[in-house]
Amino acid sequence: MSRTVTKGVVLWGFGSWLILLVWVFLSLEWESREDTNSSKTINRRSRDPPTTAKNPGYVDREKSLVRELVAARKQVKELESKLKECRNHCTKDDGNGPERARCVDGYGSKPEVTLQKRDPPRNDVCQETFISSKHGYPFFRTGFVTKGCKRLKPLSALVTVVLVVNRPAVTQQRILDIIGTFEGIAVHVVTSSAVKLSFDAHPNVTFLQVKKTIGQSLKEVVRVLYTDYVFVAVNLLNATYVDLNRLVRIYGHYSVAAVGGSVRYAETGKWSYGCYQTSLQNYTLRYTSGYRQSYNECMVCDALDSAFLTTPKELETALDSRMTTDFLDDTFLTWFEGKNKLLSCPDVMVDVSKEVEVRPEEFVVFANKRELNRWVIDGGQDIWFGCRRGTVHVPQGIGCRIRSGIAVPPCCIEGLADSIKLFMRFCEKHNIICELQEGTLLGAVKLRGVLPWERDADITFLSGNYSALKDLGRELSSLGFTLSEALSYHQWCCADGRQAGGAFRLVAHSWTIELWGQHLMDSEMRILRGEKPSKVLFAGEWVNVPDNPGLYARNRYGPDNLRHAQHWMATGKSSGWDTYNPGKFSACPQPGHHSCLDQFCADGSFAFR
């Protein structure tokens, strides 16, 4: 009842607005006619002014009326615009050009995805028609049928099936059952060395043992295919619900790179619609399960789960011969980088061997190719490449690459942060007063860590601790540091009656940490008063900083210091004391790279978490 009342109130309000709008429009239409006559009168009188002054304000009043009418007409246009926004939130495909989005969200924003239709469409299979919602009762395995269609080619002349097998669960008998499902269709089986299969006696099967990589073997297979389409499945156990006609029909209708379907993991029975949205930014790849839009009961995706249909040419172009277990994700990501969309039709289902978590060591080539530091997969997997977790994919002895306009890889940032934290703990252990300084402090204030465009680090120590720090050089060496005196910045006497100056250079993991002596420090004065020094959270640890780090940063770097500016070496400055120009990143030298700084807003912290 409440829904009916609410709907009635909404309709009544909408009708009231519509009646009011019509009334205003008709009134203005009538007045506009008078307006035309009045304008003629004004023009005539302005050209031929009256000789008498019986009513000297008449012309001014007419002009004022015209201005009011113009303003009223403007208000009507605004009302029409608002009314248009309040109308139905759904649009329909007009059949011209790209199929428009069928829905917009509650805020009236436009959808992010619009698929182009193939022009002309590839009508390689019969089109289907929905009969009724009762047709397939009770299991609903049917509902759409084809009528009055003569196939141009048999399915065996259209599609080749390629099965990639790298798990023992996919036995020879399983594959024979799958071949029976794809009756008359040529099947190529590509297997790893861990799986022993042989199909010499079967006429429809070609067997290929992987010699180097799966990617290379697949390229060899794809080059000799004569069919228009290829269906690729990894560790397929059952193909009962694989409707190749459906996949070919959808591929022929929409301009996408591939069409796949849902996945059922045979050992657990878990089902997934197999559609992911991809984000590749700042050395991090994310797979988020879900879809923003659908076409013909198929979801628009960036990545799929296990099986897909495409053309041999499309697949060969995307395949990288260096990939093995990672060939599937690399292919999807190549299509994503080329702004190609995929479709997943949940009604087309494959049974595959059980879901296995990604093992970082199997994706080293994949990570190196795209300089990935992290891969987050919806469902709980968070894979790190390098930096003490996962697999180290940066060759030993090679330092971090510092490129102007491109963020430093998080793995390298983490290495610098670890070195800073380790040294700060070392100082505290030996009662040496140390504080973050310069850009290192600025990064702590803004991002609670190292700035993604950093080139070194700066730490201040109490000049009175110079000798003690120098004597601890051997212990620092055991921790992986190399300590050397900076001869260009000697200690001197005196400032405020104290020893001043002195500097060291600390090197660790290809990073340099500059240590600068200072005769007075906030932390020391707090300690002498029996108080705790100020600390800031830096890469997960609380470390010493000047008394008010926010004030230090503002006065050191000046206006807009919370906005971002690249390192002075990257912007043509002569030294770090030159005035910064925050709020804008320089042009990226490698446009399109996922960590180009100019793709980020040069303000705020969220983009660099």
C-alpha positions in Angstrom: 0.0 0.0 0.0 2.8 2.4 1.0 4.5 1.8 -2.4 1.2 2.6 -4.2 0.8 5.9 -2.3 4.4 6.9 -2.8 4.1 6.2 -6.6 0.9 8.3 -6.7 2.5 11.2 -4.9 5.5 11.1 -7.3 3.2 11.0 -10.4 1.0 13.8 -8.9 4.1 16.0 -8.3 5.4 15.2 -11.8 2.0 16.1 -13.4 1.8 19.3 -11.5 5.2 20.4 -12.8 4.2 19.4 -16.3 0.9 21.4 -16.1 2.7 24.4 -14.7 5.3 24.2 -17.5 2.6 24.1 -20.2 0.8 27.1 -18.7 4.0 29.1 -18.5 4.9 28.2 -22.1 1.5 29.1 -23.5 1.5 32.4 -21.6 5.0 33.3 -22.9 4.0 32.3 -26.4 1.0 34.8 -26.3 3.2 37.4 -24.8 5.9 36.8 -27.4 3.5 37.9 -30.1 2.8 41.1 -28.2 6.6 41.3 -27.7 7.0 41.2 -31.5 4.5 44.0 -32.0 6.0 46.0 -29.2 9.5 45.6 -30.6 8.2 46.9 -34.0 6.7 49.8 -32.2 9.9 50.5 -30.3 12.0 50.3 -33.5 9.5 52.5 -35.4 9.4 55.1 -32.6 13.2 55.1 -32.2 13.6 55.8 -35.9 10.8 58.4 -35.9 10.4 59.8 -32.4 7.1 61.5 -31.5 6.9 65.2 -31.8 4.9 65.6 -28.6 5.9 64.4 -25.1 2.4 63.3 -23.8 3.9 60.1 -22.4 7.7 60.3 -22.3 8.3 57.0 -20.3 6.3 54.8 -22.7 9.2 53.6 -24.7 11.3 52.8 -21.6 8.4 50.8 -20.2 8.2 48.8 -23.4 11.9 48.1 -23.3 11.7 47.0 -19.7 8.8 44.6 -20.6 10.9 43.0 -23.4 13.7 42.4 -21.0 11.4 40.7 -18.5 10.0 38.5 -21.2 13.5 37.4 -22.3 14.4 36.6 -18.6 11.1 34.6 -18.3 11.9 32.6 -21.4 15.3 31.8 -20.0 13.7 30.5 -16.8 11.4 28.3 -18.9 14.4 26.7 -20.6 15.9 26.0 -17.2 12.7 24.3 -16.2 12.6 22.2 -19.3 16.2 21.1 -18.6 15.3 20.1 -15.0 12.2 18.3 -16.3 14.3 16.3 -18.7 16.5 15.2 -15.9 13.5 14.1 -13.9 12.1 11.9 -16.7 12.7 8.2 -17.1 16.3 7.2 -16.2 16.3 4.6 -19.0 17.2 5.1 -22.7 17.0 2.6 -25.5 19.2 1.7 -28.4 18.2 3.8 -31.4 20.0 1.4 -33.8 22.3 4.1 -35.0 26.0 3.8 -34.3 27.1 2.5 -30.9 24.6 0.9 -28.7 24.0 3.4 -26.0 23.9 2.5 -22.3 20.5 1.3 -21.2 20.8 2.6 -17.7 22.3 5.5 -15.9 22.8 5.8 -12.1 20.7 7.8 -9.7 22.9 10.9 -10.2 22.2 11.0 -13.9 25.9 10.3 -14.8 26.7 8.7 -18.1 28.0 5.1 -18.1 31.7 4.4 -18.5 31.4 1.7 -21.2 29.8 1.8 -24.6 30.4 -1.1 -26.9 30.6 -0.6 -30.6 28.5 -2.9 -32.8 30.3 -4.6 -35.6 29.3 -3.0 -38.9 28.4 -5.1 -40.7 27.7 -7.8 -38.1 29.3 -11.2 -38.6 26.3 -13.5 -39.0 28.1 -16.8 -38.9 25.5 -18.6 -36.9 21.7 -18.4 -36.6 20.2 -15.7 -34.5 18.0 -16.7 -31.5 14.6 -15.8 -30.1 13.3 -16.1 -26.6 10.2 -18.3 -26.4 8.7 -17.8 -23.0 9.6 -17.9 -19.3 7.8 -21.3 -19.0 9.4 -23.0 -21.9 12.4 -24.5 -20.0 10.5 -25.6 -16.9 11.7 -27.1 -14.5 15.4 -27.0 -15.2 15.4 -24.1 -17.6 18.2 -25.5 -19.8 16.3 -24.1 -22.8 14.5 -20.8 -23.4 16.1 -19.3 -26.5 15.8 -21.1 -29.9 16.8 -20.5 -33.5 14.1 -20.4 -36.2 14.1 -20.3 -40.0 17.8 -20.0 -40.4 20.1 -21.8 -42.8 23.7 -22.1 -41.5 26.3 -20.9 -43.9 29.0 -23.1 -42.5 29.0 -26.0 -40.1 30.4 -25.2 -36.6 33.3 -27.5 -37.3 34.4 -25.2 -40.1 34.0 -22.1 -37.9 35.7 -23.0 -34.6 38.8 -24.8 -33.4 39.2 -25.8 -29.7 42.5 -25.4 -27.9 42.8 -27.1 -24.5 45.7 -26.0 -22.3 46.4 -28.7 -19.7 48.9 -28.2 -16.8 47.2 -30.1 -14.0 47.1 -33.8 -13.5 43.3 -33.7 -12.7 42.7 -33.3 -16.5 43.1 -36.9 -17.5 43.0 -38.5 -20.9 39.5 -39.8 -20.4 38.3 -36.3 -19.4 39.6 -34.9 -22.7 38.0 -37.7 -24.7 34.7 -36.8 -23.1 35.2 -33.2 -24.0 36.0 -34.2 -27.6 32.7 -36.0 -27.7 30.9 -32.9 -26.6 32.6 -30.9 -29.4 31.5 -33.5 -32.0 33.4 -33.1 -35.3 35.4 -30.0 -34.1 39.2 -30.1 -34.3 40.8 -30.1 -30.9 44.4 -29.1 -30.1 45.8 -30.2 -26.7 48.8 -28.3 -25.3 50.2 -29.9 -22.2 53.0 -29.2 -19.8 55.7 -31.7 -19.1 54.0 -32.6 -15.8 51.0 -34.1 -17.6 51.3 -37.2 -19.7 48.8 -37.6 -22.5 48.7 -39.2 -25.9 46.1 -39.0 -28.7 47.9 -40.4 -31.7 44.9 -42.6 -32.7 42.2 -40.0 -32.5 41.5 -38.2 -35.8 40.2 -34.9 -34.4 42.9 -34.3 -31.9 46.4 -32.8 -32.3 48.7 -33.2 -29.3 51.6 -30.8 -28.5 54.0 -31.1 -25.6 55.2 -27.7 -24.3 59.0 -27.5 -24.9 59.8 -24.0 -23.6 56.7 -22.0 -22.7 52.9 -22.3 -23.1 52.8 -19.0 -24.9 55.3 -20.1 -27.5 53.4 -23.4 -28.0 50.1 -21.6 -28.4 51.6 -19.3 -31.0 52.7 -22.4 -33.0 49.1 -23.8 -32.9 47.4 -20.6 -33.7 49.5 -20.0 -36.8 48.2 -23.1 -38.5 44.5 -22.7 -37.7 42.2 -22.4 -40.7 38.9 -21.6 -38.9 37.5 -18.2 -38.2 37.4 -18.6 -34.5 39.3 -20.4 -31.7 38.0 -21.4 -28.3 40.7 -21.5 -25.6 40.2 -23.3 -22.3 42.6 -24.0 -19.4 42.3 -27.2 -17.5 38.8 -27.9 -18.8 37.1 -30.9 -17.2 33.6 -30.7 -18.6 32.2 -28.8 -21.6 28.5 -29.7 -21.3 27.4 -26.1 -21.0 29.8 -24.6 -23.5 27.5 -23.1 -26.2 29.9 -22.2 -29.0 27.0 -21.0 -31.1 26.2 -18.4 -28.4 29.8 -17.2 -28.1 30.2 -16.9 -31.9 26.9 -15.0 -32.1 27.9 -12.5 -29.5 31.4 -12.0 -30.9 30.0 -11.4 -34.3 27.6 -8.7 -32.9 29.9 -6.6 -30.7 33.4 -5.3 -31.3 35.2 -7.0 -28.5 38.5 -8.9 -28.3 37.0 -12.1 -26.8 33.9 -13.6 -25.3 33.9 -16.0 -22.4 31.6 -17.4 -19.7 31.2 -18.5 -16.2 33.4 -21.0 -14.3 32.5 -23.9 -12.0 35.3 -25.4 -10.0 34.6 -29.1 -10.2 36.2 -30.2 -6.9 34.4 -27.6 -4.7 31.3 -26.8 -6.8 32.0 -23.1 -6.4 30.6 -21.0 -9.3 31.8 -17.6 -10.5 30.5 -15.5 -13.4 34.1 -14.9 -14.4 34.1 -11.2 -15.0 36.7 -8.7 -13.6 37.4 -5.0 -13.9 41.1 -4.2 -14.2 43.0 -1.3 -12.7 46.7 -0.8 -13.5 48.2 2.1 -11.7 51.3 3.0 -9.8 52.9 -0.5 -10.1 49.8 -2.2 -8.8 47.4 -4.4 -10.8 43.9 -4.9 -9.3 41.2 -7.4 -10.4 37.8 -6.5 -9.0 35.0 -9.0 -9.6 31.9 -7.3 -11.1 30.5 -5.6 -14.2 29.2 -2.1 -14.9 27.1 -2.9 -18.0 25.7 -5.8 -19.9 24.7 -6.6 -23.5 22.5 -9.5 -24.6 22.8 -11.1 -21.2 26.6 -10.8 -21.3 28.8 -8.8 -18.9 31.4 -6.2 -20.1 34.7 -7.2 -18.6 38.4 -6.4 -18.6 39.5 -9.9 -17.7 37.9 -13.4 -17.6 38.4 -16.5 -15.5 39.4 -19.4 -17.7 37.9 -19.9 -21.2 37.2 -17.6 -24.1 36.4 -17.4 -27.8 38.3 -15.1 -30.2 39.8 -15.1 -33.6 43.2 -16.7 -34.4 44.6 -13.3 -35.5 43.4 -11.6 -32.3 44.9 -14.2 -30.1 48.3 -14.4 -32.0 48.7 -10.7 -31.7 48.1 -10.6 -28.0 50.1 -13.7 -27.0 53.6 -13.3 -25.6 55.8 -16.3 -26.3 57.7 -15.8 -23.0 54.6 -16.5 -20.9 53.7 -19.9 -19.4 51.2 -20.2 -16.5 50.8 -16.4 -16.8 49.8 -16.4 -20.5 46.1 -16.0 -19.7 46.4 -12.9 -17.5 49.1 -11.4 -19.8 46.8 -11.8 -22.8 43.8 -10.2 -21.0 46.1 -7.3 -19.8 47.4 -6.8 -23.3 43.8 -6.4 -24.6 43.1 -4.1 -21.6 46.1 -1.9 -22.5 44.8 -1.7 -26.1 41.4 -0.5 -24.7 39.7 -3.7 -25.9 36.8 -5.0 -23.9 35.7 -8.6 -23.3 32.3 -10.1 -22.6 31.4 -12.8 -20.2 28.1 -14.7 -20.8 27.3 -16.4 -17.5 24.9 -18.9 -19.2 28.0 -20.4 -21.0 29.8 -22.4 -18.3 33.0 -24.4 -18.1 33.9 -26.9 -15.4 37.6 -26.6 -14.6 40.0 -28.1 -12.1 40.0 -26.6 -8.6 40.7 -23.0 -7.9 44.4 -22.6 -7.0 45.9 -19.5 -5.5 48.4 -17.6 -7.7 52.0 -18.4 -6.8 54.3 -15.4 -7.3 57.2 -17.5 -8.6 55.0 -18.5 -11.6 54.4 -14.9 -12.6 57.8 -13.4 -12.5 58.0 -12.8 -16.2 54.6 -11.3 -16.2 55.5 -9.0 -13.3 58.8 -8.0 -14.9 57.1 -7.2 -18.2 54.9 -4.6 -16.7 57.1 -3.5 -13.7 54.5 -4.8 -11.3 55.2 -4.6 -7.6 51.8 -5.8 -6.4 48.8 -7.8 -7.7 45.5 -7.6 -5.8 42.8 -10.1 -6.8 39.2 -9.9 -5.5 38.7 -12.6 -3.0 41.6 -12.0 -0.8 44.8 -12.6 -2.8 47.4 -9.9 -2.4 50.6 -10.9 -4.3 53.8 -8.9 -3.8 56.7 -9.2 -6.2 60.0 -8.4 -4.4 60.6 -6.4 -1.3 60.9 -9.3 1.1 57.5 -10.8 0.0 56.7 -13.0 -2.9 59.4 -13.2 -5.5 62.3 -10.8 -6.1 62.0 -9.9 -9.8 64.7 -7.2 -9.7 68.1 -8.8 -10.6 70.6 -8.6 -7.8 73.0 -5.7 -8.0 70.8 -3.6 -10.2 69.8 -0.3 -8.5 66.4 1.3 -8.5 65.5 3.1 -11.7 65.0 6.9 -11.1 63.1 8.5 -14.1 61.9 12.0 -14.1 58.1 12.1 -14.5 57.6 8.5 -13.4 57.0 7.4 -9.8 59.7 5.3 -8.2 58.6 1.6 -8.0 57.0 0.9 -4.6 59.5 -1.9 -4.1 62.3 0.7 -4.2 60.4 3.1 -2.1 59.9 0.4 0.5 63.7 -0.3 0.5 64.5 3.3 1.2 61.8 3.5 3.9 63.2 0.4 5.5 66.7 1.8 5.5 65.5 5.1 7.1 63.6 3.2 9.8 66.5 0.9 10.5 68.9 3.8 11.0 66.4 5.7 13.2 66.1 2.6 15.4 69.9 2.4 15.5 70.2 6.0 16.6 67.7 5.4 19.4 69.5 2.3 20.6 72.8 4.2 20.9 71.3 7.4 22.3 72.2 9.4 19.2 69.7 12.2 18.6 68.4 12.0 15.0 65.4 13.6 13.2 63.9 13.4 9.7 64.7 16.5 7.7 64.1 18.2 4.3 62.1 16.2 1.7 62.1 13.1 3.9 60.2 15.0 6.6 57.9 16.5 4.0 57.0 13.0 2.8 56.3 12.0 6.4 54.0 15.0 6.9 52.1 14.5 3.6 52.1 10.8 2.9 53.4 9.2 6.1 56.2 7.8 4.1 58.7 8.4 1.3 57.7 10.7 -1.6 57.2 8.6 -4.8 59.6 10.8 -6.7 62.3 10.8 -4.0 66.0 10.5 -5.0 67.7 10.3 -1.6 66.9 10.9 2.1 67.9 13.5 4.7 68.4 12.9 8.4 69.7 15.4 11.0 71.9 14.3 13.9 73.2 16.2 16.9 76.7 17.5 16.1 77.8 16.5 19.6 77.2 12.9 18.6 79.5 13.1 15.6 82.3 11.0 17.1 80.0 8.4 18.6 78.4 7.9 15.2 81.7 7.7 13.5 82.9 5.0 15.9 79.8 2.9 15.2 80.6 2.6 11.5 81.5 -1.1 11.8 78.2 -2.0 13.4 76.4 -0.1 10.7 78.3 -2.1 8.1 77.0 -5.3 9.7 73.5 -4.0 9.2 74.1 -3.5 5.4 75.1 0.2 5.6 78.2 1.9 4.3 79.1 5.0 6.3 81.6 7.6 5.0 82.5 11.1 6.1 81.4 14.0 3.9 84.6 16.0 3.8 83.0 19.0 2.2 81.0 19.7 5.4 83.5 19.6 8.3 82.6 20.2 11.9 83.4 23.6 13.2 83.3 25.6 16.4 81.3 27.1 17.6 77.6 28.0 17.5 75.8 29.0 20.7 78.9 27.6 22.5 78.5 24.2 20.9 80.3 22.1 18.3 78.4 22.5 15.0 78.3 21.0 11.5 79.7 17.7 10.3 78.1 15.3 7.8 78.1 11.6 6.8 76.9 9.7 3.7 75.1 6.5 4.4 74.5 4.1 1.5 72.1 1.1 1.6 70.4 -0.8 -1.1 71.6 1.6 -3.8 70.0 4.5 -1.9 72.0 7.4 -0.3 71.0 8.9 3.0 72.6 12.3 3.8 73.3 12.8 7.5 73.7 16.4 8.5 75.1 17.6 11.9 73.1 20.3 13.8 74.3 21.9 17.0 70.8 22.3 18.5 67.8 20.0 18.0 64.2 20.0 19.2 64.4 16.3 20.3 67.4 16.9 22.6 65.7 19.9 24.3 62.6 17.8 24.9 64.6 15.0 26.4 66.6 17.4 28.6 63.2 18.6 30.0 62.1 15.1 30.7 59.6 15.1 27.8 59.1 12.8 24.8 60.4 14.1 21.4 57.8 14.7 18.7 57.3 11.6 16.5 55.5 11.1 13.2 54.2 7.9 11.6 56.6 7.0 8.8 56.0 3.8 6.8 54.4 2.2 9.8 56.8 3.3 12.5 57.0 6.3 14.8 60.2 8.2 14.3 61.7 11.4 15.7 61.1 14.7 13.9 61.4 18.5 14.8 59.0 19.8 17.4 56.2 20.8 15.0 56.8 19.0 11.7 53.8 20.7 10.0 55.3 24.1 10.8 58.8 23.0 9.7 57.4 21.8 6.4 55.4 25.0 5.8 58.2 27.4 6.5 60.9 25.3 4.7 58.9 24.8 1.5 56.6 27.8 1.5 53.2 28.4 0.0 51.2 25.3 -1.1 53.7 23.0 0.4 51.0 20.3 0.8 50.6 20.2 -2.9 53.2 18.1 -4.8 56.3 19.1 -6.6 58.9 16.7 -8.0 62.5 16.5 -6.8 64.5 19.6 -7.5 66.9 17.6 -9.7 63.9 16.7 -12.0 62.7 20.2 -12.5 65.9 22.0 -13.5 66.6 23.7 -10.2 70.2 24.4 -9.1 69.6 23.1 -5.6 67.0 22.1 -3.0 67.0 25.6 -1.7 65.4 27.0 -4.8 61.7 27.9 -4.7 59.4 25.0 -5.6 56.4 25.3 -7.9 54.0 22.8 -6.5 50.6 21.7 -7.9 51.8 20.3 -11.3 53.8 17.3 -12.4 56.1 17.5 -15.4 55.1 15.6 -18.6 55.7 11.9 -18.5 58.6 10.7 -20.7 56.8 7.4 -21.3 53.2 8.3 -22.0 50.8 5.6 -21.1 53.0 4.1 -18.4 50.9 3.1 -15.4 53.0 5.2 -13.0 53.3 8.4 -15.0 53.1 11.2 -12.4 51.1 13.5 -14.6 48.1 11.1 -14.5 47.7 11.9 -10.8 46.4 15.0 -9.2 49.3 17.0 -7.8 47.6 17.3 -4.5 46.3 14.9 -1.8 47.6 11.6 -0.5 45.1 9.0 -1.6 46.6 8.4 -5.0 50.0 7.4 -3.5 48.9 5.0 -0.7 
